[in-house]
Amino acid sequence: MRWTLKPQPEKEKVHNLAKELQVDTTIASILCQRNIETFEDAKKFFRPSLDEIHNPFLMKDMDVAVARIEAAISKNENILIYGDYDVDGTTAVSLVSSYLRTIYPNIATYIPDRYAEGYGISYTGIDFANDNDFSLIIALDCGIKAIEKVAYATERNIDFIICDHHKPGTEIPKAVAVLNPKREDCNYPFDELCGCGVGFKLIQALGVSRNQTIEDFVPYLDLVATAIAADIVPMNGENRVLAFFGLQVINQHPRNGIKALIQQTKKTELTITDVVFIIAPRINAAGRIKHGNYAVELLTEMDFEAAIEFAAAIEIFNADRKDLDKKITDQALIQINDNEEENGCTSVVYQEDWHKGVIGIVASRLIEKYYRPTLVFTKSGDKLAASARSVKGFDVYNALQECEEFIEQFGGHKYAAGLTLLPENYTNFKNKFEEVVERTIDKKLLTPQISVDAEIDLSEITPKFFRIIEQMAPFGPLNMKPIFKSICVRDNGFGKQVGADKTHLKLNVFQGDNKKTYNAIGFNLGNKMAIVQNDFDIVYALDENEWNGHKSVQLLLKDLK
């Protein structure tokens, strides 16, 4: 790994903030790095308030969207809530449908089949709406590029309201309303909402004429926090406020579906990391292995016993997903090793029988191993479908745009995208993608980087220091958990490799003449055991370890050299 120290803020700013907040300079420096430079900034950061949630009518087309829904209610129209099959889509559908059902009965939900229909709005979904007398579709977490689909619906007298957060193309679909903070002509103050976040703004707006306040919508924030965590959107601004209060709901009054999932895991208090690694994969597993409808049924279930049954079924899907993911990753690694001479700056692999539901996870696993922009293809009908993942600092969406001549359809973000192409274009696409990445990527991005917030002595890690770091949560992009570096540490001689196949490293480290030791755990660092015989440097985050009811601070090692 490349260890890089983040730019350090001006000493005077740090000193002033440390004095104002009565904290040490390391804490003050970390806050300044996050643009928290005054007492007021810090108060907003450490004590998020519901007052910071923006007025939903600042979003372009919100007034039109609300007027169209109100008209549908007054005319007794049928409304279809349509969303994608991933966590962001299924939580958004669950959120909007469960709110609308509190004010109006003629509501149904629709999640496209990952395999038969693919990503986003489908002709099949529109035909379903047409056959079942739906005259309004609210699309969530998809639709910003569905120009032809929306036109197709319009011909059938079906109106669309699109709530999306993906990058718009040059043309916007001719829907009744298009809610997307990333629209060029939208002046909403925060443009990094996830799809479920945009859905939340819609129900918040619908509540205004019903004299509902933001407090009335807090119970829906467990879904929003889950989507924010799973979609890896920036954890600052409005997202951080929504996630902060959403986590409180998850831990204190979660809806039945989330409560049932938590019960499967035996966790008492969940952090945002737990949501990413425990709740999100299970919700995702439904759409990956069976159908996204299972997730929506779980998340909207009013009866706890029924929710427990859904959660048990989803647990089985998740176990199947893990098996598939491991098997396909192993096959993909063999393919990459066999073709090592032709792998330059990218990894592009294909096998026609790979399960479409896990190729995104496999792409992420391959990046963990080889660290380069990666595409995993499988057969989907008469086309090939792929999931793309990127390395930090490289925009894979832009790279795919340069290969458009060989692609049928694509969409996504800077670090994750999906695409389809015709089988006969696969080789040309693969060569072009390699050529584009090779030409445009800064070669140092092909080595994983770890950004260090501050270099500290181990003696600085006091209970108060740890408590303040913990209060900086929820963590996520643009507010990552602080990473520290400490130099010339030693192991007290009891360090060992642990885990079934000795892949992890467990140490007790101390520094200099201070003989106080700190527990340290390094996952997948077992192969570095030889380094710890002498002095070594470490980079790590701080974590709480609980053993037999006793809590202590432990160092979560990221690397050592």
C-alpha atoms as one frame of an Amber mdcrd trajectory, in Angstrom:
protein
   0.000   0.000   0.000   0.983   3.641  -0.538   0.794   5.503   2.763   0.043
   9.176   2.193  -0.373  11.752   4.919  -3.352  14.035   4.268  -2.463  17.731
   3.861  -2.158  19.156   7.356  -4.232  22.281   8.144  -2.728  25.639   9.163
  -1.286  25.437  12.677  -3.044  28.620  13.805  -6.494  27.310  12.761  -5.814
  24.047  14.579  -4.576  25.809  17.716  -7.616  28.138  17.827 -10.098  25.278
  17.359  -8.345  23.117  19.995  -8.621  25.985  22.470 -12.258  26.750  21.600
 -13.379  23.108  21.891 -10.961  22.172  24.715  -9.636  19.188  22.773  -6.087
  18.192  21.862  -4.486  19.407  18.645  -4.725  16.017  16.898  -8.534  16.055
  17.220  -8.653  19.711  16.152  -6.466  18.941  13.118  -8.726  16.050  12.022
 -11.767  18.334  12.319 -10.085  21.096  10.280  -9.304  18.540   7.558 -13.096
  18.020   7.353 -13.743  21.772   7.028 -14.881  22.040  10.653 -13.031  25.169
  11.737 -15.229  26.961  14.300 -17.203  26.152  17.429 -20.425  26.534  15.377
 -19.182  24.092  12.699 -18.267  21.590  15.417 -21.631  21.941  17.139 -23.415
  21.190  13.835 -21.092  18.248  13.192 -21.269  16.582  16.625 -24.921  17.431
  17.284 -26.789  16.937  13.992 -30.245  18.513  14.016 -33.425  17.794  12.059
 -33.497  21.555  11.318 -30.645  20.941   8.851 -32.883  18.822   6.591 -33.642
  21.030   3.595 -37.013  22.184   2.340 -37.992  19.551  -0.293 -39.573  22.207
  -2.532 -36.083  23.563  -3.279 -35.748  20.569  -5.630 -36.707  21.244  -9.240
 -40.095  19.760 -10.256 -41.071  18.922  -6.658 -44.167  21.151  -6.816 -45.225
  19.464 -10.095 -44.641  15.967  -8.647 -46.725  16.717  -5.547 -49.541  18.291
  -7.617 -49.666  15.196  -9.892 -49.845  12.779  -6.927 -52.554  14.887  -5.249
 -54.527  14.886  -8.541 -54.181  11.079  -8.748 -55.500  10.749  -5.198 -58.464
  13.041  -5.851 -59.363  11.186  -9.088 -58.961   7.749  -7.483 -56.196   6.695
  -9.918 -54.038   3.614  -9.359 -50.398   4.487  -8.523 -47.496   2.078  -9.131
 -44.311   2.535  -7.097 -41.462   1.216  -9.273 -37.874   0.764  -8.129 -34.656
  -1.025  -8.779 -33.806  -4.397  -7.187 -30.794  -3.301  -5.122 -30.813  -1.895
  -1.563 -31.290   1.716  -2.641 -34.193   0.797  -4.941 -36.012  -1.624  -2.623
 -35.716   0.663   0.429 -36.983   3.590  -1.685 -40.008   1.592  -2.911 -40.710
   0.428   0.661 -40.458   3.997   1.968 -42.663   5.729  -0.622 -45.274   2.945
  -0.777 -45.574   2.624   3.009 -46.065   6.402   3.385 -48.567   6.672   0.519
 -50.606   3.792   1.957 -51.127   5.861   5.120 -53.003   8.452   3.028 -54.417
   6.482   0.077 -55.266   2.810  -0.637 -54.713   2.408  -4.419 -50.963   1.776
  -4.216 -48.981  -1.158  -5.601 -45.251  -1.832  -5.937 -43.160  -3.197  -8.779
 -39.563  -4.402  -8.744 -38.195  -5.551 -12.130 -36.766  -9.049 -12.378 -32.971
  -8.747 -12.449 -32.689 -11.518 -15.069 -35.761 -11.152 -17.274 -35.922  -7.331
 -17.300 -32.532  -6.037 -16.182 -31.718  -2.734 -14.542 -34.046   0.266 -14.485
 -37.441   0.927 -16.052 -38.537  -1.908 -18.342 -41.117  -2.239 -21.119 -42.452
  -5.275 -19.187 -43.088  -3.060 -16.155 -44.894  -0.450 -18.257 -47.005  -3.189
 -19.894 -47.855  -4.483 -16.405 -49.021  -0.958 -15.450 -51.041  -0.686 -18.663
 -52.712  -4.100 -18.218 -53.637  -3.319 -14.604 -54.995   0.198 -15.090 -52.181
   2.210 -13.477 -52.084   5.760 -14.820 -49.165   7.015 -12.703 -45.766   5.385
 -12.091 -43.362   6.789  -9.500 -39.899   5.473 -10.437 -37.258   5.412  -7.704
 -33.462   5.053  -8.012 -33.777   4.709 -11.798 -35.246   6.383 -14.867 -32.962
   9.353 -15.523 -31.947   7.871 -18.895 -35.251   6.125 -19.756 -36.129   8.478
 -22.646 -37.761   5.824 -24.893 -39.459   3.987 -22.008 -41.129   7.154 -20.732
 -42.262   7.984 -24.290 -43.650   4.425 -24.600 -45.618   4.931 -21.350 -46.915
   8.331 -22.468 -48.378   6.722 -25.609 -50.336   4.457 -23.260 -51.584   7.389
 -21.146 -49.320   6.507 -18.234 -47.550   9.400 -16.492 -44.110   9.105 -14.881
 -42.593  10.847 -11.876 -38.869  10.013 -11.809 -36.897  10.166  -8.538 -33.261
   9.415  -9.340 -29.742  10.369  -8.269 -27.676   8.921 -11.131 -25.861  11.210
 -13.549 -28.304  12.613 -16.142 -27.416  12.348 -19.825 -27.691  15.282 -22.237
 -31.442  14.719 -22.537 -33.931  14.358 -19.671 -36.949  12.030 -20.113 -40.229
  13.804 -20.859 -41.851  12.734 -17.596 -44.382  14.817 -15.655 -41.646  15.513
 -13.092 -37.971  14.540 -12.836 -36.581  14.844  -9.313 -32.805  14.569  -9.398
 -30.499  16.909  -7.455 -27.765  16.224 -10.051 -29.791  17.923 -12.819 -27.887
  20.908 -14.210 -30.988  23.093 -13.772 -31.712  21.974 -10.189 -30.556  24.309
  -7.405 -31.234  21.935  -4.508 -28.510  22.675  -1.900 -27.238  19.075  -1.626
 -26.727  16.939  -4.720 -25.392  13.688  -3.199 -28.668  12.146  -1.977 -29.165
   8.451  -2.745 -32.301   7.225  -4.566 -34.089   6.505  -1.279 -33.076   9.998
  -0.128 -34.840  11.542  -3.157 -37.890   9.373  -2.342 -37.744  10.724   1.219
 -37.826  14.305  -0.070 -40.947  13.431  -2.074 -42.884  12.106   0.946 -41.618
  15.029   3.045 -43.098  17.376   0.417 -46.388  15.458   0.366 -46.587  15.894
   4.143 -46.470  19.690   3.994 -50.123  20.150   2.960 -51.085  17.583   5.625
 -49.463  19.724   8.350 -46.850  17.045   8.970 -43.443  18.163  10.227 -40.025
  16.556   9.821 -40.558  14.747  13.174 -43.450  12.812  11.580 -41.016  11.400
   9.013 -38.259  10.268  11.401 -39.662   6.670  11.558 -38.867   6.324   7.818
 -35.194   7.178   8.315 -34.163   3.580   9.116 -34.711   2.897   5.402 -32.881
   6.067   4.310 -29.859   5.317   6.532 -29.706   1.753   5.165 -29.684   3.065
   1.576 -27.076   5.765   2.339 -24.795   3.128   3.880 -25.295   0.570   1.094
 -24.978   3.012  -1.802 -21.725   4.470  -0.410 -22.775   8.081  -1.040 -20.870
  10.910   0.719 -21.456  10.982   4.477 -21.604  14.738   4.801 -24.236  17.482
   4.591 -27.837  16.298   4.570 -26.825  12.628   4.168 -25.001  12.672   7.490
 -28.020  14.139   9.286 -30.370  11.571   7.686 -27.968   8.714   8.514 -27.411
   9.936  12.094 -31.142   9.951  12.921 -31.750   6.840  10.800 -29.225   4.882
  12.876 -31.065   5.936  16.032 -34.289   4.525  14.547 -32.487   1.285  13.555
 -31.194   0.867  17.113 -34.287   2.019  19.024 -37.498   1.600  16.964 -36.721
  -0.223  13.698 -39.529  -1.373  11.427 -40.410  -5.078  11.713 -38.346  -6.148
   8.704 -35.120  -4.540   9.913 -35.800  -5.743  13.466 -36.184  -9.304  12.115
 -32.869  -9.041  10.213 -31.083  -7.711  13.304 -32.494 -10.604  15.351 -30.781
 -13.060  12.982 -27.411 -11.441  13.749 -27.405 -11.260  17.586 -26.052  -7.674
  17.440 -27.201  -5.267  20.136 -26.178  -1.864  18.743 -25.461  -1.366  15.047
 -23.003   1.122  13.577 -23.166   2.299   9.973 -20.479  -0.334   9.198 -22.797
  -3.028  10.567 -25.544  -1.719   8.285 -23.148  -2.002   5.309 -21.974  -5.534
   6.138 -24.992  -7.071   7.912 -28.280  -5.435   6.848 -27.479  -4.343   3.260
 -26.138  -7.683   1.905 -29.234  -9.480   3.181 -31.627  -6.999   1.539 -29.535
  -7.231  -1.635 -29.489 -11.042  -1.550 -33.230 -11.161  -2.279 -32.816  -9.402
  -5.642 -29.584 -11.229  -6.430 -30.776 -14.783  -5.797 -34.581 -14.752  -5.986
 -36.486 -11.496  -6.513 -36.332  -7.958  -5.111 -40.016  -8.282  -4.112 -38.932
 -10.338  -1.102 -36.990  -7.336   0.198 -39.950  -4.964  -0.258 -42.324  -7.420
   1.430 -39.892  -7.764   4.340 -39.433  -3.997   4.720 -43.145  -3.162   4.548
 -44.436  -6.082   6.657 -46.644  -4.899   9.526 -46.751  -8.267  11.342 -43.537
  -9.155  13.183 -44.013 -12.935  12.987 -44.416 -12.716   9.195 -41.312 -10.476
   9.037 -39.340 -13.166  10.912 -40.345 -15.699   8.227 -39.272 -13.349   5.405
 -35.960 -12.695   7.189 -35.349 -16.452   7.540 -35.939 -16.943   3.789 -33.600
 -14.028   3.017 -30.952 -15.560   5.313 -30.962 -18.648   3.049 -30.667 -16.446
  -0.085 -27.704 -14.730   1.566 -25.976 -18.047   2.299 -26.512 -19.092  -1.350
 -25.143 -15.724  -2.468 -21.961 -16.258  -0.410 -21.395 -19.714  -1.952 -21.886
 -18.406  -5.497 -19.726 -15.384  -4.886 -16.812 -17.550  -3.647 -17.120 -20.073
  -6.501 -17.267 -17.413  -9.247 -14.444 -15.360  -7.692 -12.216 -18.468  -7.723
 -13.056 -19.142 -11.396 -12.415 -15.493 -12.324  -9.042 -15.504 -10.555  -7.997
 -18.583 -12.553  -9.013 -16.781 -15.773  -6.950 -13.711 -14.855  -3.916 -15.825
 -13.919  -4.160 -17.804 -17.183  -4.219 -14.564 -19.213  -1.681 -12.671 -17.138
   0.313 -11.592 -20.206  -2.688  -9.714 -21.647  -3.803  -8.061 -18.384  -2.432
  -4.539 -18.397  -4.276  -1.862 -16.425  -7.650  -3.651 -16.321  -9.254  -6.975
 -15.428 -12.037  -8.033 -17.817 -13.424 -11.563 -17.394 -16.378 -13.460 -18.858
 -18.102 -16.792 -18.416 -21.576 -17.360 -19.764 -22.963 -19.332 -16.813 -21.901
 -16.937 -14.040 -24.822 -15.810 -11.888 -25.773 -12.270 -12.829 -26.766 -11.475
  -9.264 -23.239 -11.670  -7.854 -20.988 -10.343 -10.632 -20.809  -6.914  -8.930
 -19.556  -8.502  -5.703 -17.057 -10.606  -7.693 -15.744  -7.446  -9.423 -15.129
  -5.903  -5.980 -13.328  -9.070  -4.815 -11.060  -9.000  -7.899 -10.148  -5.388
  -7.120  -9.156  -6.442  -3.581  -6.724  -8.898  -5.210  -5.415  -7.045  -8.296
  -6.414  -3.427  -7.731  -7.285  -2.236 -11.221 -10.546  -1.177 -12.966 -12.531
  -4.397 -13.339 -15.420  -5.753 -15.408 -17.136  -9.088 -14.852 -19.347 -10.294
 -17.734 -21.974 -13.011 -17.947 -24.563 -14.078 -20.540 -27.944 -12.386 -20.177
 -30.475 -13.461 -22.805 -28.858 -12.865 -26.176 -26.528 -10.176 -24.774 -23.626
  -9.978 -22.348 -24.132  -8.070 -19.115 -21.358  -6.736 -16.900 -20.733  -5.055
 -13.590 -17.891  -2.549 -13.501 -15.958  -1.482 -10.406 -13.121   0.993 -10.151
 -10.131   1.893  -8.017  -9.985   5.019  -5.873  -9.454   8.141  -7.964 -10.409
   6.668 -11.376 -13.771   7.405 -13.037 -14.901   4.155 -14.685 -18.137   5.782
 -15.911 -16.141   8.231 -18.066 -13.956   5.373 -19.353 -17.066   3.428 -20.418
 -18.385   6.536 -22.161 -15.305   6.449 -24.398 -16.163   2.846 -25.362 -19.801
   3.661 -26.194 -19.526   2.469 -29.807 -19.386  -1.153 -28.539 -21.992  -0.826
 -25.740 -25.770  -1.282 -26.006 -26.654   0.320 -22.669 -24.819   1.527 -19.565
 -25.330   3.595 -16.434 -23.906   4.179 -12.988 -21.403   6.234 -11.019 -17.708
   7.091 -10.898 -16.807   3.856  -9.078 -19.553   1.404 -10.085 -21.493   0.882
 -13.297 -23.456  -1.714 -15.238 -23.568  -2.325 -18.986 -24.793  -4.652 -21.714
 -23.295  -5.357 -25.122 -23.666  -7.790 -28.015 -21.435 -10.908 -27.826 -19.721
 -10.038 -31.126 -18.529  -6.714 -29.623 -16.934  -8.251 -26.516 -13.339  -8.514
 -27.785 -13.371  -5.056 -29.378 -14.856  -3.583 -26.221 -12.299  -5.340 -24.011
  -9.392  -4.010 -26.103 -10.822  -0.498 -26.239 -11.479  -0.420 -22.481  -7.881
  -1.474 -21.771  -6.603   1.151 -24.220  -8.731   3.944 -22.638  -7.738   3.045
 -19.063  -4.055   2.620 -19.988  -4.065   6.063 -21.630  -6.013   7.960 -18.962
  -5.155   6.429 -15.576  -2.417   7.830 -13.365  -0.317   4.658 -12.844   0.099
   5.283  -9.125  -3.680   4.733  -8.749  -3.011   1.047  -9.505  -1.429   0.652
  -6.054  -3.933   0.873  -3.193  -3.536   4.014  -1.171  -4.176   4.510   2.489
  -4.779   8.128   3.524  -3.435   8.874   6.988  -5.164  11.649   8.966  -2.432
  12.112  11.554   0.780  10.644  12.924   0.475  10.128  16.676   2.215   8.509
  19.621   0.323   5.582  21.124   0.265   7.474  24.441  -2.200   9.960  22.876
  -4.873   7.224  22.710  -6.775   7.970  25.919 -10.428   7.075  26.694 -11.404
  10.721  26.022  -9.540  10.732  22.672 -11.303   7.511  21.620 -14.717   8.822
  22.769 -14.388  11.962  20.615 -13.325   9.929  17.556 -16.378   7.668  18.054
 -18.645  10.750  18.185 -17.526  11.682  14.659 -19.683   8.788  13.358 -21.561
   7.928  11.221 -18.561   7.392   8.961 -18.532   7.128   5.185 -17.082   8.862
   2.097 -15.888  12.439   2.919 -16.162  11.574   6.628 -14.152   8.352   6.870
 -13.073   6.915  10.194  -9.739   8.604  11.029  -6.609   6.611  10.172  -3.506
   7.065  12.337   0.148   6.275  11.873   2.551   5.420  14.691   6.243   4.726
  14.084   8.833   2.511  15.757   6.417   0.357  17.706   7.290  -3.117  19.015
   5.345  -6.265  19.731   5.626  -7.551  23.325   6.556 -11.040  22.081   3.084
 -12.559  22.253   2.111 -11.608  18.705   0.723 -14.469  16.633  -1.088 -15.446
  13.465  -4.742 -16.270  14.137  -7.777 -17.497  12.219  -8.568 -20.859  10.648
  -5.740 -20.601   8.115  -3.552 -18.142  10.054  -4.551 -15.255   7.771  -4.914
 -12.641  10.529  -2.411 -11.031  12.866  -2.947 -10.426  16.596  -0.391  -8.248
  18.376   0.210  -6.373  21.628   2.176  -3.274  20.720   4.020  -0.639  22.735
   6.182   2.352  21.822   9.468   3.645  23.223   9.969   3.544  26.975   6.220
   3.553  27.622   5.508  -0.096  28.382   1.700   0.271  28.163   0.579  -2.188
  25.486  -2.312  -1.880  23.044  -4.188  -4.803  21.547  -3.988  -4.753  17.749
  -5.704  -6.925  15.161  -4.793  -6.994  11.465  -7.237  -8.844   9.227  -5.535
 -10.542   6.256  -2.137  -9.344   7.499  -0.986 -12.757   8.767   1.709 -12.877
   6.064   3.455  -9.880   7.693   4.385 -11.793  10.870   8.099 -11.649   9.968
   8.039  -7.823  10.125   7.092  -7.746  13.807  10.343  -9.281  15.100  11.935
  -5.766  15.198  10.672  -2.155  15.326   7.959  -1.438  12.743   5.515   1.304
  11.687   1.732   0.837  11.677  -1.329   2.522  10.183  -4.614   1.796  11.913
  -8.090   2.915  12.950  -9.395   2.771  16.504 -12.050   0.257  17.408 -13.796
  -0.993  20.525 -13.243  -4.599  21.487 -15.700  -6.317  23.806 -14.638  -9.516
  25.563 -16.573 -11.102  28.455 -18.437  -7.850  29.060 -15.181  -5.854  29.283
 -14.689  -3.095  26.692 -11.288  -1.848  25.587  -9.799   0.177  22.744  -8.040
  -1.873  20.100  -6.032  -0.880  17.048  -7.521  -2.083  13.793  -4.363  -2.458
  11.690  -4.578  -1.493   8.021  -0.926  -2.110   7.154   2.520  -2.380   8.713
   6.027  -1.963   7.390
